[in-house]
Amino acid sequence: MLDAAWRKAMPGVERLVRKAARAATNNRKRSLTIALADDRRVRALNARDRKKDKPTNVLSYPSGERDFLGDVVLARQTVWREAKSQGKTAADHLSHLVVHGTLHLMGYDHETSEADAERMEALERRILAKLGIADPY
């Protein structure tokens, strides 16, 4: 799924997303779906699945399968707003969120403990550094 406004706002977005997802899986033969949606769609999913009636930057839906990891959904307006407020490029922030969401599909979780959060963030930093992206934290 690709909200047309993504392509208009960021030419080459599909390539950028594929590159970030490949980096997160360390180029292993894994499949996943990345949906580039708008805030309205992500808000509806977040309300339905997490009981939070507001948009969020990224949602992850692990499949529980080995070869198909699951789905990652990103909210365009939220991603742009966060990038601007954090002084990042939209491309770097989107890449970070694709990596973050993909790691969730692979079983990483930053909400279970501080140690798990630190492990996940350290892995994100290493992956993003390989992509030439500065530490997002």
CORFEN-V699660 format. One record per backbone hydrogen bond with DSSP energy under -1.0 kcal/mol. NH is the residue of the N-H (numbers start at 0). CO is the residue of the C=O. E is the energy in kcal/mol with one decimal. If there is no record, write none. Layout:
nh:NH co:CO e:E
nh:NH co:CO e:E
//
This chain:
nh:2 co:35 e:-3.5
nh:5 co:2 e:-2.1
nh:7 co:3 e:-1.8
nh:8 co:4 e:-2.4
nh:9 co:5 e:-2.5
nh:12 co:9 e:-1.4
nh:15 co:11 e:-2.1
nh:16 co:12 e:-2.5
nh:17 co:13 e:-2.4
nh:18 co:14 e:-2.5
nh:19 co:15 e:-2.1
nh:20 co:16 e:-2.5
nh:21 co:17 e:-2.7
nh:22 co:18 e:-2.1
nh:23 co:19 e:-2.1
nh:24 co:20 e:-1.9
nh:25 co:22 e:-1.1
nh:26 co:21 e:-3.0
nh:27 co:24 e:-1.6
nh:29 co:27 e:-1.9
nh:30 co:66 e:-3.3
nh:32 co:69 e:-2.6
nh:34 co:71 e:-3.4
nh:35 co:0 e:-2.7
nh:36 co:73 e:-2.4
nh:41 co:37 e:-2.2
nh:42 co:38 e:-2.8
nh:43 co:39 e:-1.8
nh:44 co:40 e:-2.1
nh:45 co:41 e:-2.9
nh:46 co:42 e:-2.5
nh:47 co:43 e:-2.3
nh:48 co:44 e:-3.1
nh:49 co:45 e:-2.1
nh:51 co:45 e:-1.6
nh:53 co:51 e:-2.2
nh:58 co:72 e:-2.5
nh:60 co:70 e:-3.1
nh:62 co:68 e:-2.9
nh:68 co:30 e:-3.3
nh:70 co:60 e:-2.0
nh:71 co:32 e:-2.8
nh:72 co:58 e:-2.8
nh:73 co:34 e:-2.7
nh:74 co:56 e:-2.0
nh:75 co:36 e:-2.5
nh:78 co:74 e:-2.7
nh:79 co:75 e:-2.6
nh:80 co:76 e:-2.6
nh:81 co:77 e:-2.7
nh:82 co:78 e:-2.4
nh:83 co:79 e:-2.4
nh:84 co:80 e:-2.5
nh:85 co:81 e:-2.1
nh:86 co:83 e:-1.1
nh:87 co:82 e:-2.8
nh:92 co:88 e:-2.3
nh:93 co:89 e:-2.8
nh:94 co:90 e:-2.5
nh:95 co:91 e:-2.3
nh:96 co:92 e:-2.5
nh:97 co:93 e:-2.4
nh:98 co:94 e:-2.4
nh:99 co:95 e:-3.0
nh:100 co:96 e:-2.8
nh:101 co:97 e:-2.5
nh:102 co:98 e:-2.5
nh:103 co:99 e:-1.8
nh:104 co:100 e:-1.7
nh:105 co:101 e:-1.3
nh:106 co:103 e:-1.8
nh:107 co:102 e:-2.4
nh:116 co:112 e:-2.2
nh:117 co:113 e:-2.5
nh:118 co:114 e:-2.3
nh:119 co:115 e:-2.6
nh:120 co:116 e:-2.7
nh:121 co:117 e:-2.3
nh:122 co:118 e:-2.1
nh:123 co:119 e:-2.5
nh:124 co:120 e:-2.4
nh:125 co:121 e:-2.1
nh:126 co:122 e:-2.5
nh:127 co:123 e:-2.9
nh:128 co:124 e:-2.4
nh:129 co:125 e:-1.7
nh:131 co:128 e:-1.4
nh:132 co:127 e:-2.9
//
